[in-house]
Amino acid sequence: MHHYRQALTQFRDLDNTYNAADTLDRLGHPHVALGQHDQARAVWEEALELYRAQHRTEDAERAQRQLHELLGSSPRTAVSADQGRA
């Protein structure tokens, strides 16, 4: 995760949102594996936003599925996500 964070910092410094989105997407998986669902949700939501802005439909759909699966597996985050939509 440390290396993903370093890469993300560099991509942001270079205004390279394409690779930043991919790095955010990848960073969510170790967060999930460690039970850090709030962190996974945050990076996947940011990746999803970038994918949509870049018109990367397939990547956006994958990120959306990951978020849906995550929210379904974590009642606390699912409740907070639903409240945000209301």
A tleap script that builds the chain and sets N, CA, C and O, in Angstrom:
source leaprc.protein.ff14SB
mol = sequence {
  NMET HIE HIE TYR ARG GLN ALA LEU THR GLN
  PHE ARG ASP LEU ASP ASN THR TYR ASN ALA
  ALA ASP THR LEU ASP ARG LEU GLY HIE PRO
  HIE VAL ALA LEU GLY GLN HIE ASP GLN ALA
  ARG ALA VAL TRP GLU GLU ALA LEU GLU LEU
  TYR ARG ALA GLN HIE ARG THR GLU ASP ALA
  GLU ARG ALA GLN ARG GLN LEU HIE GLU LEU
  LEU GLY SER SER PRO ARG THR ALA VAL SER
  ALA ASP GLN GLY ARG CALA
}
set mol.1.N position { 0.827 -1.185 0.000 }
set mol.1.CA position { 0.000 0.000 0.000 }
set mol.1.C position { 0.874 1.253 0.000 }
set mol.1.O position { 0.513 2.284 -0.566 }
set mol.2.N position { 2.009 1.137 0.635 }
set mol.2.CA position { 2.928 2.285 0.667 }
set mol.2.C position { 3.333 2.688 -0.750 }
set mol.2.O position { 3.369 3.873 -1.080 }
set mol.3.N position { 3.633 1.703 -1.575 }
set mol.3.CA position { 4.053 1.993 -2.951 }
set mol.3.C position { 2.910 2.569 -3.783 }
set mol.3.O position { 3.127 3.449 -4.616 }
set mol.4.N position { 1.695 2.074 -3.559 }
set mol.4.CA position { 0.540 2.665 -4.246 }
set mol.4.C position { 0.390 4.136 -3.858 }
set mol.4.O position { 0.130 4.985 -4.710 }
set mol.5.N position { 0.555 4.430 -2.573 }
set mol.5.CA position { 0.422 5.815 -2.106 }
set mol.5.C position { 1.516 6.702 -2.721 }
set mol.5.O position { 1.253 7.839 -3.114 }
set mol.6.N position { 2.732 6.175 -2.797 }
set mol.6.CA position { 3.819 6.936 -3.428 }
set mol.6.C position { 3.504 7.206 -4.895 }
set mol.6.O position { 3.667 8.327 -5.377 }
set mol.7.N position { 3.054 6.176 -5.596 }
set mol.7.CA position { 2.712 6.341 -7.006 }
set mol.7.C position { 1.582 7.348 -7.162 }
set mol.7.O position { 1.621 8.194 -8.055 }
set mol.8.N position { 0.589 7.262 -6.309 }
set mol.8.CA position { -0.551 8.176 -6.377 }
set mol.8.C position { -0.097 9.617 -6.191 }
set mol.8.O position { -0.554 10.510 -6.905 }
set mol.9.N position { 0.788 9.847 -5.249 }
set mol.9.CA position { 1.328 11.192 -5.027 }
set mol.9.C position { 2.036 11.704 -6.276 }
set mol.9.O position { 1.857 12.856 -6.670 }
set mol.10.N position { 2.829 10.855 -6.889 }
set mol.10.CA position { 3.556 11.265 -8.097 }
set mol.10.C position { 2.601 11.533 -9.252 }
set mol.10.O position { 2.766 12.518 -9.971 }
set mol.11.N position { 1.610 10.677 -9.439 }
set mol.11.CA position { 0.653 10.896 -10.523 }
set mol.11.C position { -0.125 12.192 -10.310 }
set mol.11.O position { -0.393 12.923 -11.263 }
set mol.12.N position { -0.483 12.473 -9.070 }
set mol.12.CA position { -1.202 13.721 -8.791 }
set mol.12.C position { -0.302 14.928 -9.029 }
set mol.12.O position { -0.741 15.937 -9.580 }
set mol.13.N position { 0.955 14.822 -8.613 }
set mol.13.CA position { 1.900 15.923 -8.841 }
set mol.13.C position { 2.066 16.217 -10.332 }
set mol.13.O position { 2.272 17.364 -10.730 }
set mol.14.N position { 1.975 15.166 -11.149 }
set mol.14.CA position { 2.116 15.305 -12.600 }
set mol.14.C position { 0.781 15.585 -13.290 }
set mol.14.O position { 0.724 15.709 -14.513 }
set mol.15.N position { -0.294 15.685 -12.499 }
set mol.15.CA position { -1.649 15.857 -13.028 }
set mol.15.C position { -2.006 14.735 -14.006 }
set mol.15.O position { -2.664 14.957 -15.022 }
set mol.16.N position { -1.554 13.532 -13.671 }
set mol.16.CA position { -1.805 12.349 -14.493 }
set mol.16.C position { -3.005 11.612 -13.888 }
set mol.16.O position { -2.845 10.642 -13.148 }
set mol.17.N position { -4.194 12.086 -14.214 }
set mol.17.CA position { -5.397 11.515 -13.617 }
set mol.17.C position { -5.715 10.123 -14.148 }
set mol.17.O position { -6.390 9.343 -13.477 }
set mol.18.N position { -5.237 9.807 -15.338 }
set mol.18.CA position { -5.477 8.475 -15.898 }
set mol.18.C position { -4.855 7.415 -14.996 }
set mol.18.O position { -5.537 6.486 -14.564 }
set mol.19.N position { -3.570 7.553 -14.712 }
set mol.19.CA position { -2.889 6.571 -13.873 }
set mol.19.C position { -3.271 6.717 -12.403 }
set mol.19.O position { -3.225 5.741 -11.654 }
set mol.20.N position { -3.644 7.911 -11.988 }
set mol.20.CA position { -4.122 8.094 -10.614 }
set mol.20.C position { -5.387 7.264 -10.393 }
set mol.20.O position { -5.534 6.623 -9.352 }
set mol.21.N position { -6.290 7.273 -11.359 }
set mol.21.CA position { -7.528 6.497 -11.251 }
set mol.21.C position { -7.220 5.005 -11.126 }
set mol.21.O position { -7.796 4.318 -10.282 }
set mol.22.N position { -6.319 4.512 -11.959 }
set mol.22.CA position { -5.956 3.093 -11.896 }
set mol.22.C position { -5.315 2.741 -10.563 }
set mol.22.O position { -5.577 1.674 -10.007 }
set mol.23.N position { -4.479 3.630 -10.049 }
set mol.23.CA position { -3.804 3.376 -8.776 }
set mol.23.C position { -4.807 3.375 -7.629 }
set mol.23.O position { -4.725 2.531 -6.736 }
set mol.24.N position { -5.745 4.304 -7.645 }
set mol.24.CA position { -6.795 4.326 -6.628 }
set mol.24.C position { -7.606 3.030 -6.673 }
set mol.24.O position { -7.931 2.452 -5.636 }
set mol.25.N position { -7.923 2.588 -7.880 }
set mol.25.CA position { -8.676 1.350 -8.052 }
set mol.25.C position { -7.922 0.184 -7.421 }
set mol.25.O position { -8.503 -0.616 -6.687 }
set mol.26.N position { -6.645 0.096 -7.707 }
set mol.26.CA position { -5.831 -1.005 -7.166 }
set mol.26.C position { -5.650 -0.891 -5.659 }
set mol.26.O position { -5.590 -1.906 -4.966 }
set mol.27.N position { -5.564 0.312 -5.152 }
set mol.27.CA position { -5.348 0.534 -3.725 }
set mol.27.C position { -6.522 0.035 -2.883 }
set mol.27.O position { -6.339 -0.322 -1.719 }
set mol.28.N position { -7.701 0.006 -3.449 }
set mol.28.CA position { -8.858 -0.463 -2.683 }
set mol.28.C position { -8.776 -1.915 -2.272 }
set mol.28.O position { -9.282 -2.283 -1.212 }
set mol.29.N position { -8.153 -2.747 -3.079 }
set mol.29.CA position { -8.123 -4.190 -2.799 }
set mol.29.C position { -7.371 -4.539 -1.517 }
set mol.29.O position { -7.897 -5.317 -0.720 }
set mol.30.N position { -6.168 -4.008 -1.271 }
set mol.30.CA position { -5.531 -4.322 0.012 }
set mol.30.C position { -6.296 -3.746 1.211 }
set mol.30.O position { -6.282 -4.327 2.297 }
set mol.31.N position { -6.960 -2.609 1.010 }
set mol.31.CA position { -7.786 -2.077 2.098 }
set mol.31.C position { -8.889 -3.072 2.464 }
set mol.31.O position { -9.147 -3.316 3.643 }
set mol.32.N position { -9.534 -3.644 1.449 }
set mol.32.CA position { -10.587 -4.635 1.704 }
set mol.32.C position { -9.995 -5.843 2.417 }
set mol.32.O position { -10.564 -6.335 3.391 }
set mol.33.N position { -8.859 -6.318 1.934 }
set mol.33.CA position { -8.233 -7.500 2.534 }
set mol.33.C position { -7.886 -7.278 4.005 }
set mol.33.O position { -7.884 -8.220 4.797 }
set mol.34.N position { -7.593 -6.038 4.364 }
set mol.34.CA position { -7.253 -5.706 5.751 }
set mol.34.C position { -8.479 -5.306 6.573 }
set mol.34.O position { -8.356 -4.950 7.746 }
set mol.35.N position { -9.654 -5.364 5.959 }
set mol.35.CA position { -10.884 -5.003 6.668 }
set mol.35.C position { -11.086 -3.510 6.806 }
set mol.35.O position { -11.896 -3.071 7.623 }
set mol.36.N position { -10.370 -2.722 6.028 }
set mol.36.CA position { -10.461 -1.259 6.083 }
set mol.36.C position { -11.472 -0.782 5.038 }
set mol.36.O position { -11.109 -0.179 4.029 }
set mol.37.N position { -12.722 -1.061 5.301 }
set mol.37.CA position { -13.764 -0.822 4.305 }
set mol.37.C position { -14.001 0.655 4.029 }
set mol.37.O position { -14.294 1.024 2.892 }
set mol.38.N position { -13.882 1.504 5.036 }
set mol.38.CA position { -14.077 2.939 4.807 }
set mol.38.C position { -13.016 3.482 3.853 }
set mol.38.O position { -13.314 4.285 2.969 }
set mol.39.N position { -11.774 3.033 4.043 }
set mol.39.CA position { -10.690 3.480 3.171 }
set mol.39.C position { -10.878 2.940 1.753 }
set mol.39.O position { -10.660 3.657 0.776 }
set mol.40.N position { -11.281 1.681 1.649 }
set mol.40.CA position { -11.530 1.092 0.327 }
set mol.40.C position { -12.640 1.860 -0.388 }
set mol.40.O position { -12.529 2.174 -1.574 }
set mol.41.N position { -13.701 2.154 0.340 }
set mol.41.CA position { -14.816 2.889 -0.264 }
set mol.41.C position { -14.354 4.256 -0.755 }
set mol.41.O position { -14.729 4.684 -1.847 }
set mol.42.N position { -13.553 4.932 0.035 }
set mol.42.CA position { -13.092 6.276 -0.335 }
set mol.42.C position { -12.244 6.250 -1.605 }
set mol.42.O position { -12.445 7.079 -2.493 }
set mol.43.N position { -11.310 5.322 -1.705 }
set mol.43.CA position { -10.451 5.308 -2.895 }
set mol.43.C position { -11.218 4.827 -4.116 }
set mol.43.O position { -10.980 5.313 -5.222 }
set mol.44.N position { -12.136 3.878 -3.937 }
set mol.44.CA position { -12.923 3.422 -5.079 }
set mol.44.C position { -13.909 4.488 -5.545 }
set mol.44.O position { -14.167 4.605 -6.744 }
set mol.45.N position { -14.454 5.254 -4.636 }
set mol.45.CA position { -15.345 6.344 -5.051 }
set mol.45.C position { -14.565 7.395 -5.840 }
set mol.45.O position { -15.065 7.931 -6.829 }
set mol.46.N position { -13.343 7.687 -5.403 }
set mol.46.CA position { -12.527 8.654 -6.139 }
set mol.46.C position { -12.140 8.103 -7.506 }
set mol.46.O position { -12.164 8.829 -8.500 }
set mol.47.N position { -11.785 6.823 -7.559 }
set mol.47.CA position { -11.461 6.199 -8.845 }
set mol.47.C position { -12.676 6.247 -9.777 }
set mol.47.O position { -12.545 6.562 -10.960 }
set mol.48.N position { -13.838 5.938 -9.244 }
set mol.48.CA position { -15.068 5.954 -10.039 }
set mol.48.C position { -15.320 7.337 -10.619 }
set mol.48.O position { -15.671 7.465 -11.792 }
set mol.49.N position { -15.148 8.357 -9.816 }
set mol.49.CA position { -15.346 9.731 -10.276 }
set mol.49.C position { -14.378 10.065 -11.421 }
set mol.49.O position { -14.773 10.661 -12.423 }
set mol.50.N position { -13.121 9.677 -11.261 }
set mol.50.CA position { -12.136 9.936 -12.323 }
set mol.50.C position { -12.456 9.141 -13.581 }
set mol.50.O position { -12.386 9.671 -14.689 }
set mol.51.N position { -12.808 7.872 -13.410 }
set mol.51.CA position { -13.166 7.053 -14.577 }
set mol.51.C position { -14.326 7.670 -15.353 }
set mol.51.O position { -14.302 7.724 -16.583 }
set mol.52.N position { -15.328 8.127 -14.635 }
set mol.52.CA position { -16.473 8.741 -15.312 }
set mol.52.C position { -16.062 10.012 -16.046 }
set mol.52.O position { -16.494 10.241 -17.176 }
set mol.53.N position { -15.228 10.842 -15.413 }
set mol.53.CA position { -14.764 12.080 -16.043 }
set mol.53.C position { -13.932 11.787 -17.290 }
set mol.53.O position { -13.894 12.590 -18.222 }
set mol.54.N position { -13.274 10.640 -17.298 }
set mol.54.CA position { -12.420 10.244 -18.423 }
set mol.54.C position { -13.184 9.408 -19.454 }
set mol.54.O position { -12.607 8.957 -20.444 }
set mol.55.N position { -14.473 9.204 -19.219 }
set mol.55.CA position { -15.330 8.412 -20.122 }
set mol.55.C position { -14.801 6.987 -20.282 }
set mol.55.O position { -14.866 6.406 -21.365 }
set mol.56.N position { -14.283 6.443 -19.201 }
set mol.56.CA position { -13.765 5.066 -19.184 }
set mol.56.C position { -14.870 4.169 -18.636 }
set mol.56.O position { -14.846 3.764 -17.474 }
set mol.57.N position { -15.824 3.876 -19.485 }
set mol.57.CA position { -17.058 3.211 -19.088 }
set mol.57.C position { -16.820 1.860 -18.422 }
set mol.57.O position { -17.370 1.598 -17.352 }
set mol.58.N position { -16.017 1.007 -19.032 }
set mol.58.CA position { -15.794 -0.326 -18.465 }
set mol.58.C position { -15.124 -0.240 -17.100 }
set mol.58.O position { -15.489 -0.968 -16.177 }
set mol.59.N position { -14.152 0.645 -16.974 }
set mol.59.CA position { -13.475 0.814 -15.684 }
set mol.59.C position { -14.441 1.366 -14.639 }
set mol.59.O position { -14.424 0.937 -13.486 }
set mol.60.N position { -15.275 2.306 -15.038 }
set mol.60.CA position { -16.265 2.877 -14.119 }
set mol.60.C position { -17.258 1.808 -13.669 }
set mol.60.O position { -17.627 1.757 -12.496 }
set mol.61.N position { -17.684 0.966 -14.585 }
set mol.61.CA position { -18.619 -0.096 -14.231 }
set mol.61.C position { -17.982 -1.081 -13.255 }
set mol.61.O position { -18.635 -1.537 -12.317 }
set mol.62.N position { -16.707 -1.409 -13.473 }
set mol.62.CA position { -15.999 -2.313 -12.554 }
set mol.62.C position { -15.890 -1.678 -11.174 }
set mol.62.O position { -16.147 -2.343 -10.170 }
set mol.63.N position { -15.515 -0.403 -11.104 }
set mol.63.CA position { -15.398 0.282 -9.814 }
set mol.63.C position { -16.754 0.331 -9.119 }
set mol.63.O position { -16.837 0.152 -7.903 }
set mol.64.N position { -17.803 0.569 -9.874 }
set mol.64.CA position { -19.151 0.598 -9.298 }
set mol.64.C position { -19.520 -0.768 -8.730 }
set mol.64.O position { -20.111 -0.844 -7.653 }
set mol.65.N position { -19.181 -1.851 -9.437 }
set mol.65.CA position { -19.450 -3.202 -8.932 }
set mol.65.C position { -18.678 -3.459 -7.638 }
set mol.65.O position { -19.215 -4.028 -6.687 }
set mol.66.N position { -17.422 -3.036 -7.613 }
set mol.66.CA position { -16.608 -3.231 -6.412 }
set mol.66.C position { -17.231 -2.506 -5.231 }
set mol.66.O position { -17.303 -3.053 -4.130 }
set mol.67.N position { -17.680 -1.284 -5.452 }
set mol.67.CA position { -18.337 -0.522 -4.391 }
set mol.67.C position { -19.620 -1.205 -3.937 }
set mol.67.O position { -19.895 -1.297 -2.740 }
set mol.68.N position { -20.394 -1.677 -4.888 }
set mol.68.CA position { -21.654 -2.356 -4.559 }
set mol.68.C position { -21.381 -3.598 -3.713 }
set mol.68.O position { -22.061 -3.838 -2.715 }
set mol.69.N position { -20.386 -4.383 -4.115 }
set mol.69.CA position { -20.036 -5.588 -3.357 }
set mol.69.C position { -19.525 -5.221 -1.965 }
set mol.69.O position { -19.866 -5.879 -0.982 }
set mol.70.N position { -18.717 -4.181 -1.886 }
set mol.70.CA position { -18.187 -3.737 -0.605 }
set mol.70.C position { -19.299 -3.274 0.313 }
set mol.70.O position { -19.334 -3.654 1.483 }
set mol.71.N position { -20.199 -2.466 -0.194 }
set mol.71.CA position { -21.288 -1.938 0.622 }
set mol.71.C position { -22.221 -3.050 1.069 }
set mol.71.O position { -22.798 -2.994 2.155 }
set mol.72.N position { -22.362 -4.056 0.225 }
set mol.72.CA position { -23.188 -5.201 0.592 }
set mol.72.C position { -22.559 -6.041 1.680 }
set mol.72.O position { -23.263 -6.728 2.419 }
set mol.73.N position { -21.227 -5.994 1.791 }
set mol.73.CA position { -20.540 -6.813 2.785 }
set mol.73.C position { -20.254 -6.062 4.069 }
set mol.73.O position { -19.783 -6.657 5.037 }
set mol.74.N position { -20.528 -4.772 4.098 }
set mol.74.CA position { -20.220 -3.958 5.270 }
set mol.74.C position { -21.446 -3.142 5.663 }
set mol.74.O position { -21.679 -2.071 5.103 }
set mol.75.N position { -22.233 -3.634 6.621 }
set mol.75.CA position { -23.474 -2.938 6.971 }
set mol.75.C position { -23.262 -1.483 7.377 }
set mol.75.O position { -24.080 -0.630 7.031 }
set mol.76.N position { -22.197 -1.181 8.094 }
set mol.76.CA position { -21.973 0.187 8.562 }
set mol.76.C position { -21.787 1.133 7.384 }
set mol.76.O position { -22.378 2.213 7.368 }
set mol.77.N position { -20.977 0.751 6.394 }
set mol.77.CA position { -20.755 1.634 5.252 }
set mol.77.C position { -21.976 1.670 4.357 }
set mol.77.O position { -22.237 2.689 3.718 }
set mol.78.N position { -22.726 0.592 4.294 }
set mol.78.CA position { -23.928 0.589 3.468 }
set mol.78.C position { -24.939 1.590 4.023 }
set mol.78.O position { -25.595 2.297 3.258 }
set mol.79.N position { -25.065 1.653 5.335 }
set mol.79.CA position { -25.998 2.602 5.946 }
set mol.79.C position { -25.549 4.018 5.658 }
set mol.79.O position { -26.367 4.853 5.273 }
set mol.80.N position { -24.264 4.311 5.835 }
set mol.80.CA position { -23.804 5.688 5.608 }
set mol.80.C position { -23.918 6.065 4.142 }
set mol.80.O position { -24.206 7.221 3.832 }
set mol.81.N position { -23.702 5.134 3.238 }
set mol.81.CA position { -23.838 5.416 1.815 }
set mol.81.C position { -25.292 5.714 1.456 }
set mol.81.O position { -25.573 6.616 0.667 }
set mol.82.N position { -26.222 4.942 2.047 }
set mol.82.CA position { -27.633 5.182 1.771 }
set mol.82.C position { -28.073 6.547 2.296 }
set mol.82.O position { -28.888 7.216 1.661 }
set mol.83.N position { -27.550 6.965 3.436 }
set mol.83.CA position { -27.902 8.251 3.993 }
set mol.83.C position { -27.412 9.377 3.092 }
set mol.83.O position { -28.059 10.418 2.988 }
set mol.84.N position { -26.261 9.168 2.436 }
set mol.84.CA position { -25.723 10.174 1.539 }
set mol.84.C position { -26.570 10.382 0.301 }
set mol.84.O position { -26.521 11.446 -0.316 }
set mol.85.N position { -27.348 9.373 -0.068 }
set mol.85.CA position { -28.190 9.455 -1.261 }
set mol.85.C position { -29.520 10.124 -0.964 }
set mol.85.O position { -30.170 10.637 -1.875 }
set mol.86.N position { -29.931 10.127 0.281 }
set mol.86.CA position { -31.249 10.657 0.645 }
set mol.86.C position { -31.324 12.151 0.530 }
set mol.86.O position { -32.370 12.740 0.803 }
savepdb mol mol.pdb
quit
